[in-house]
């Protein structure tokens, strides 16, 4: 009898994500085992219980998914899980806290594609501003773009100290070069968009962050992308299904294009599905983080 596939889902939050559970089932896992309120100290023991209870053939049908909201904690959990394994009792581990790694990978890849197609530019040639940059998706987006060579600024709408602290913490951790600034007033936003090549909006759903008055001050904008699918759009003039559509309010940046939430979400959905499927089919264990996700998103 063939071994059933099992995905153990470690989450430090009170509840596991229904989104991730649905995705894992649709990717082909037979059994899902959610664990909530998981502490970092629990991961070593949980991992060993998961791997040592199955034969070498069984471990190939076993995976670990790490959720939560804290990117640093998710990476610590992934590394702890990896260190708890001994060959041949090794399983694939996929970290995607708040879906941030797959969403950010899809977001940057969609922008990179339009940047190349419409402007013949690379990320490493561009200045990037991320509004809502201190949340999980904003941070992951910033790290990916910075490691790809872009000059990246994270914004926070309440505190410059928060933005700077977040940028510094992840610079130390991943050797990137993020900057952090306050973007509270319209004047703050105008100053930031004026010289931006790429704008990402990863702010809270249902809040318009950039209006037409701000966008008309952009002079070198090439691509703007918004992950908010709940009206109003985070960036005025971008529709959910836009995929390289003219950004109508950036009147002083000819050729600027917009990417909407559903266009990004389509790539994110495909990406997460493919990564979960890859865990089931891998002969050698996969350890999937934002870097792995970004490389796969580029293929998609």
Residue pairs with C-beta under 8 A, 6 or more apart in sequence:
3 54
3 55
3 57
3 58
3 61
4 30
4 31
4 61
5 28
5 29
5 30
5 31
5 61
5 62
5 63
5 280
6 29
6 30
6 31
6 32
6 33
6 50
6 61
6 62
6 63
7 24
7 29
7 31
7 32
7 33
7 62
7 63
7 64
7 65
7 276
7 279
8 33
8 35
8 46
8 50
8 62
8 63
8 64
8 65
9 16
9 20
9 21
9 24
9 32
9 33
9 34
9 35
9 64
9 65
9 67
10 35
10 38
10 42
10 43
10 46
10 64
10 65
10 66
10 67
10 77
10 81
11 17
11 34
11 35
11 36
11 37
11 38
11 66
11 67
11 68
12 36
12 37
12 38
12 39
12 40
12 67
12 68
12 70
12 73
12 77
13 36
13 37
13 67
13 68
13 69
14 36
14 37
15 36
16 34
16 35
16 36
16 67
17 67
17 98
17 99
19 99
20 65
20 67
20 96
20 99
21 32
21 34
23 269
23 272
23 273
23 276
24 32
24 65
24 276
25 32
26 273
27 273
27 276
27 277
27 280
28 276
28 277
28 280
29 63
29 276
29 280
35 46
38 46
38 77
40 73
40 76
40 77
40 80
43 77
43 80
43 81
43 84
44 80
44 81
44 83
44 84
45 84
47 64
47 80
47 81
47 84
47 85
47 91
48 84
48 85
50 62
50 64
50 91
51 59
51 62
51 84
51 85
51 89
51 90
51 91
52 89
54 61
54 62
54 89
56 88
56 89
59 88
59 89
59 90
59 91
60 91
60 282
60 283
61 280
62 91
63 91
63 92
63 93
63 94
63 276
63 279
63 280
64 81
64 91
64 92
64 93
64 94
65 93
65 94
65 95
65 96
65 276
66 74
66 77
66 78
66 81
66 93
66 94
66 95
66 96
66 97
67 74
67 96
67 97
67 98
68 74
68 77
68 97
68 98
69 97
69 98
69 136
70 97
70 136
71 97
71 100
71 101
71 136
71 139
71 140
71 170
71 290
72 169
72 170
72 173
73 97
74 95
74 96
74 97
75 95
75 173
75 289
77 95
78 93
78 95
78 287
78 289
81 93
82 93
82 287
85 91
85 285
90 284
90 285
91 285
92 278
92 279
92 282
92 285
92 286
92 287
92 288
93 285
93 286
93 287
93 288
94 275
94 276
94 279
94 286
94 288
95 101
95 288
95 289
96 102
96 272
96 288
96 293
97 136
98 136
98 137
99 137
99 268
99 272
100 136
100 137
100 139
100 140
100 290
101 140
101 288
101 289
101 290
101 293
102 268
102 271
102 272
102 275
102 293
102 297
103 137
103 140
103 227
103 264
103 265
103 268
104 137
104 140
104 141
104 143
104 144
104 290
104 293
104 294
105 140
105 144
105 268
105 271
105 290
105 293
105 294
105 296
105 297
106 264
106 265
106 267
106 268
106 271
106 297
107 137
107 141
107 200
107 202
107 225
107 227
107 264
107 268
108 123
108 141
108 144
108 145
108 148
108 200
108 294
108 297
109 267
109 294
109 297
109 298
109 300
110 225
110 243
110 259
110 263
110 264
110 267
111 198
111 200
111 223
111 225
111 259
112 122
112 123
112 148
112 298
114 222
114 223
114 243
114 244
114 257
114 259
115 121
115 122
115 123
115 126
115 197
115 198
115 222
115 223
116 122
117 244
118 222
118 223
118 244
118 255
118 257
119 222
119 223
119 255
121 197
121 222
122 149
123 145
123 148
123 149
123 150
123 198
124 148
124 149
124 150
125 149
125 197
126 150
126 151
126 197
126 198
126 222
127 150
127 151
127 153
127 195
127 196
127 197
127 198
128 142
128 145
128 150
128 151
128 152
128 153
128 196
128 197
128 198
128 199
128 200
129 152
129 153
129 155
129 192
129 193
129 196
129 198
129 199
129 200
130 138
130 141
130 142
130 145
130 152
130 153
130 154
130 155
130 199
130 200
130 201
130 202
131 138
131 155
131 157
131 183
131 189
131 199
131 200
131 201
131 202
131 203
131 209
131 210
131 234
132 138
132 155
132 157
132 201
132 202
132 203
132 204
132 209
132 234
133 139
133 141
133 142
133 153
133 154
133 155
133 156
133 163
133 166
133 180
133 200
133 202
134 154
134 155
134 156
134 162
134 163
134 166
134 180
135 202
135 203
135 204
137 202
137 227
138 154
138 200
138 202
138 203
139 154
139 166
139 170
140 290
141 200
141 202
142 152
142 154
142 167
142 170
142 176
142 178
143 170
143 174
143 176
143 178
143 290
144 290
144 291
144 294
145 152
145 198
145 200
146 152
146 176
146 177
146 178
147 174
147 176
147 291
148 294
150 198
151 177
152 176
152 177
152 178
152 179
153 178
153 179
153 180
153 181
153 192
154 163
154 166
154 167
154 178
154 179
154 180
154 181
155 163
155 180
155 181
155 182
155 183
155 192
156 162
156 163
156 166
156 180
156 181
156 182
156 183
157 182
157 183
157 184
157 203
157 209
158 182
158 184
159 182
160 180
160 181
160 182
162 180
163 180
163 181
163 182
164 180
164 181
165 180
166 178
166 180
167 178
167 179
167 180
168 178
168 180
170 176
170 178
171 177
171 178
181 188
181 192
182 188
183 189
183 192
186 211
186 213
186 214
189 209
189 210
189 214
190 214
190 217
193 199
193 210
193 214
193 215
193 217
193 218
193 221
194 217
194 218
194 219
195 219
195 220
196 218
196 220
196 221
197 220
197 221
197 222
197 223
198 221
198 222
198 223
198 224
198 225
199 210
199 218
199 221
199 223
199 224
199 225
199 235
200 224
200 225
200 226
200 227
201 209
201 210
201 224
201 225
201 226
201 227
201 228
201 234
201 235
202 227
203 209
203 228
203 234
204 228
205 228
205 229
205 230
206 228
206 230
206 231
206 232
207 228
207 232
207 234
208 232
208 233
208 234
208 235
208 236
209 234
209 235
210 224
210 234
210 235
210 236
211 236
211 249
212 236
212 237
212 249
215 221
215 224
215 235
215 236
215 237
215 247
215 249
215 250
215 251
216 249
216 250
216 251
216 252
217 252
218 250
218 252
218 253
218 256
219 252
219 253
220 253
221 247
221 250
221 253
221 256
222 253
222 255
222 256
222 257
223 256
223 257
223 258
223 259
224 235
224 238
224 247
224 250
224 256
224 257
224 258
224 259
225 238
225 258
225 259
225 260
225 264
226 233
226 234
226 235
226 238
226 258
226 259
226 260
226 261
227 234
227 261
227 264
227 265
228 234
228 261
229 240
229 260
229 261
229 262
229 265
233 239
233 240
233 260
233 261
235 258
236 249
237 247
237 248
237 249
237 250
237 258
238 245
238 247
238 258
238 259
238 260
239 245
239 258
239 260
240 260
240 261
240 262
240 263
241 260
241 262
241 263
242 257
242 258
242 259
242 260
242 263
243 259
243 260
243 263
244 257
244 258
244 259
245 257
245 258
245 260
246 256
246 257
246 258
247 253
247 256
247 257
247 258
250 256
267 297
267 300
270 300
271 293
271 296
271 297
271 300
274 296
274 300
275 288
275 292
275 293
275 296
278 286
278 288
279 286
279 288
286 292
